[in-house]
Structures are given as structure tokens and as C-alpha cells.
Amino acid sequence: MDGVGVDERNLEAEHPAARLLVDQLGAGAGERAEHPRQVVDLVGDVVHPGPAAGEKPANRRVVAERREQLDPAVADPQRRRLDALVDHRLAVLDASRKQPLVGGDGVVEVVDRDPDVVDAERLHDLDAIAAARPERASYTGLVLSVPTRVQADRVGDVWRVEYEERAADAGAWATQHGLRPAHEDSFRICLVLVDVQNTFCIPGFELFVAGRTGTGAVDDNRRLCAFVYRNLDAITQIVPTMDTHQAVQIFHSVYLVGEDGGHPAPYTLVSVEDVEAGRVTVDADAARSIGAEPDYAQRHLAHYTRSLARGGKYSLTIWPYHALLGGIGHALVSAVEEAVFFHAIARRSQPDFQVKGSNPLTEHYSVLGPEVRDGPDGDPIAAKNERLVERLLAFDAVVIAGQAKSHCVAWTIDDLLEAGTAREAELAPRVYLLEDCTSPVVVSGVVDYTDAADAAFERFADAGMHVVRSTDPIESWPGIAERRAGATR
């Protein structure tokens, strides 16, 4: 929708009666969105005013301090604006870009101290249309703009989110666009953000996912943030997963010892043969620090590498220390954190954070479960996250994005398909993979998982999942319109 225009789907645009020195319709079309003028007195419910006494009138055709500035409004057929107000000589709505309702401390000057410049109970433009929508939950056909305060150029940086300011912004944004509380959604969409943390997404951090472009995760998150803001009204809940580790874990260097007596370097692959031949052993002191006896820990290492090989998974990889609990690398990317917080306030929707990876005896790429779930004696060491599976099944659509496409994202999706039961089969057609919001692990001259990640996504599509782009409207995604129609009957 442009300006204050109406079309055949909208109600008649609302407008207040003319007041002293209030701009006529169209006078503000070329003005900036904010007018930094002085507040003379506390005034409630103000819209864009005309010039103050003694200042130049809006378009040089009326005299300052004239009671009603009367340039007749003219319709613009190319932008569908002002059609309801052609030749309405006292129209007072400003055709410039809509601003949020102005509160008692609005930054405009009102000359005659009239607190009722616009009738407080009446809204206009987006507010009037939002208030007049039929009683229903989410309006997934609406694609919102990105709030002006969002700083897309800082996605690759770490900074403190101004929670109080963003909360106020989100509340105003929800009012302006008529966003309803998420619990009213009749068609429920879950956005799963896999490990969108500094350690994977910020250049210079331990495991920055660069992809082949060198800027993979930064570009992914720029698109991801825009996707969240544009689809605030459609996304019911956001589920961020948090890779969470401590120093001594099976995939960190300190836990293992090579045949030269030193600890293996990052990105070393440890095979079954390495363990059985004694080329790689467990550091006894490290094992004791996590409550494991050295003999048990060594048997577990052999069992672990065999289990990975049998399951067709990657060999045990020695990763750089990363996502350490309490560290800055563990935190969500600032821009993504801000978007998640904005959504929580605007839609009254609590994010459902999922912590994974803290078990020291297994890798944990998938949010749904670890790589190996039992020990050498058949003892369980971890389990599948059945609670999350049940929660995902409660949604009409599950959208997945995050890092890395070749590891945590791929393994999470694989786990959704793993059992091949009716439950997983039911979920697969509801899953949408944002292919432009995820990248594979590529370490130049060391490893490149691009081809493996692409092959995995092809496999997921063959299983009934949908590979889509964040820039396409949700309503255009396969199956959305049909399922939405069924959900709202």
C-alpha cells in the first residue's frame, strides 16, 4: 500500500476535520519522514502540522497563519493514492510516508495548543485498514517493510542491543501495521534458527562459516534479518538453537593425544583406524576432569569412531575451541538477536531457545540429537530431543535457516527424516529450507563441504521438503496457500 491511498480492497481512507495550521493533503509529499520541530506544550495525538506562524507555507500558495490551507488534492493514478479525496478542498492528511502515531511528546510545533489536532480515537492509513481487517489471525499475504532503525551494514559486527528502545519501536510498529498477538494465528509458522551465533557468523571468530564466497554467514544473516522483519505478521514463533560447549569435550584438542605426545591440531580427522592402532588416545587427566575413568574414556573413543563410520557420518573432527558457554562467541549475532527480540515484543511471542552440545562425550550437530547416543557398554549418554519434535509437529509450516548448511543444519534435517515413521513423513512436507540463509563449511586449503551440503539439500527435497528463498513471499511457497486455506476454514 502506498501513502494513504485506497483501492478496491480497502475501506475509505479516514481524515480528520481541518484545524488551525494543519497541512493540507499533499503538502508533505516531499518532506522527510520526521520533522524535527519544537514542542511548545505537551500535545496528544498530533499528525503532520502545517508551517508555524511566520514560516513559509507548505507550497508557496497560501499565506502564513491562514486558518485553513486549501490547495485541492489531486489524485495520482499511477500510485493509487488519494483517490477517495479528489477535489476535497479541506483534506488535511499529509501524503508523505506514514509515521507512527505521535504521543504527548511528539516533536512538532502546534500553535494554538489544540490537543485534538486529530480525533484521538480515529486512525488513518495503515492503522485504519489494519483495524478494519476481518477478524482473523495472521495475514501472511502482507509483506512489511524493514524498520528504518535496522542497520543492515552492521550484521557482521558485535554490539549491544538497545532493548528498551527496540521494545518501544516494536510496540509502535505493531500498532502501525495492525499486528496481532501470535497466539491468535490460525496458520502457525515456526522459524528455526540453527546456531546463528557469533562463533559461526562473525568474521574473525573461531569457526566463521565463509562458504566459497568468503562472506557466507554475513550475507546469509543480512537476508535472514530482512526475512524476519518483512514477515513479522506471518511468523508465529522463533526457535533459536544454541551450540553450547566447554573446554574439555571429545572434539576439542585437549581431550586427545597424538602418537607424537602432542594434542591434535584443529580440523584433524580421527578415524577408527587411528584409534585402534593407538595413534590417537584419550588424555587421562582430561577424562578425569569430566568424571570419566581413562579406561572407560578410551573404550568410548573406539566405540564412538566406529559408530560414526557405521552411520555414514563425518569422521570425528577436532574443532577449534568455539561456542564456549559464557563467552562472546556463544551469543547470538547481534543483528539477529535484535530481530528475534523485535518479533517477541511485536507479536507477543516468546522465543523457544534450544541448547545443544554440552555433553562432553559426543558431537552434537543436530538440534534434535547427538551424533552418538550410547557408550561402549550400551549405557545411554544422550537422547533425541523428542519434546522439540512434538513442538514442530504442532506448526503448519517449519522454516529452517542458519549455520552451517553442511553440518548442524543438514544433521538437524536428517534427524527429522531419520526414523521414517508416519510422524516424520507428516512433518516433511511442512518443512521449508531457506537456501539463501545458510552456507557450508569451507576452510581454504583444508576442507570444502559445499558439494556434500548441496547433495544433502537435494536429498531433503526428494523426501518432500521444500527448498525456497527468503526473498520470495511466503504465500508463493509450494503448499502454503493450500494448507493455509485448510487451517482457516
C-alpha positions, 0 to 999 in steps of 0.5 A, a space after each residue: 500500500 502506498 501513502 494513504 491511498 485506497 483501492 478496491 480492497 480497502 475501506 475509505 481512507 479516514 481524515 480528520 476535520 481541518 484545524 488551525 495550521 494543519 497541512 493540507 493533503 499533499 503538502 508533505 509529499 516531499 518532506 522527510 519522514 520526521 520533522 524535527 520541530 519544537 514542542 511548545 506544550 505537551 500535545 496528544 495525538 498530533 499528525 503532520 502540522 502545517 508551517 508555524 506562524 511566520 514560516 513559509 507555507 507548505 507550497 508557496 500558495 497560501 499565506 502564513 497563519 491562514 486558518 485553513 490551507 486549501 490547495 485541492 488534492 489531486 489524485 495520482 493514478 499511477 500510485 493509487 493514492 488519494 483517490 477517495 479525496 479528489 477535489 476535497 478542498 479541506 483534506 488535511 492528511 499529509 501524503 508523505 510516508 506514514 509515521 507512527 502515531 505521535 504521543 504527548 511528546 511528539 516533536 512538532 510545533 502546534 500553535 494554538 495548543 489544540 490537543 485534538 489536532 486529530 480525533 484521538 480515537 480515529 486512525 488513518 492509513 495503515 492503522 485504519 485498514 489494519 483495524 478494519 481487517 476481518 477478524 482473523 489471525 495472521 495475514 501472511 499475504 502482507 509483506 512489511 517493510 524493514 524498520 528504518 532503525 535496522 542497520 543492515 551494514 552492521 550484521 557482521 559486527 558485535 554490539 549491544 542491543 538497545 532493548 528498551 528502545 527496540 521494545 518501544 519501536 516494536 510496540 509502535 510498529 505493531 500498532 502501525 501495521 495492525 499486528 496481532 498477538 501470535 497466539 491468535 494465528 490460525 496458520 502457525 509458522 515456526 522459524 528455526 534458527 540453527 546456531 546463528 551465533 557469533 562463533 559461526 557468523 562473525 568474521 574473525 571468530 573461531 569457526 566463521 562459516 565463509 562458504 566459497 564466497 568468503 562472506 557466507 554467514 554475513 550475507 546469509 544473516 543480512 537476508 535472514 534479518 530482512 526475512 524476519 522483519 518483512 514477515 513479522 505478521 506471518 511468523 508465529 514463533 522463533 526457535 533459536 538453537 544454541 551450540 553450547 560447549 566447554 573446554 574439555 569435550 571429545 572434539 576439542 584438542 585437549 581431550 586427545 593425544 597424538 602418537 607424537 605426545 602432542 594434542 591434535 591440531 584443529 580440523 584433524 580427522 580421527 578415524 577408527 583406524 587411528 584409534 585402534 592402532 593407538 595413534 590417537 588416545 584419550 588424555 587421562 587427566 582430561 577424562 578425569 576432569 569430566 568424571 570419566 575413568 581413562 579406561 572407560 574414556 578410551 573404550 568410548 573413543 573406539 566405540 564412538 569412531 566406529 559408530 560414526 563410520 557405521 552411520 555414514 557420518 563425518 569422521 570425528 573432527 577436532 574443532 577449534 575451541 568455539 561456542 564456549 558457554 559464557 563467552 562472546 562467541 556463544 551469543 547470538 549475532 547481534 543483528 539477529 538477536 535484535 530481530 528475534 527480540 523485535 518479533 517477541 515484543 511485536 507479536 507477543 511471542 516468546 522465543 523457544 531457545 534450544 541448547 545443544 552440545 554440552 555433553 562432553 562425550 559426543 558431537 552434537 550437530 543436530 538440534 534434535 540429537 547427538 551424533 552418538 547416543 550410547 557408550 561402549 557398554 550400551 549405557 545411554 549418554 544422550 537422547 533425541 530431543 523428542 519434546 522439540 519434535 512434538 513442538 514442530 509437529 504442532 506448526 503448519 509450516 517449519 522454516 529452517 535457516 542458519 549455520 552451517 548448511 553442511 553440518 548442524 543444519 543438514 544433521 538437524 534435517 536428517 534427524 527429522 527424516 531419520 526414523 521414517 515413521 508416519 510422524 516424520 513423513 507428516 512433518 516433511 512436507 511442512 518443512 521449508 529450507 531457506 537456501 539463501 540463509 545458510 552456507 557450508 563449511 569451507 576452510 581454504 586449503 583444508 576442507 570444502 563441504 559445499 558439494 556434500 551440503 548441496 547433495 544433502 539439500 537435494 536429498 531433503 527435497 526428494 523426501 518432500 521438503 521444500 527448498 525456497 528463498 527468503 526473498 520470495 513471499 511466503 504465500 508463493 511457497 509450494 503448499 502454503 496457500 493450500 494448507 493455509 486455506 485448510 487451517 482457516 476454514 
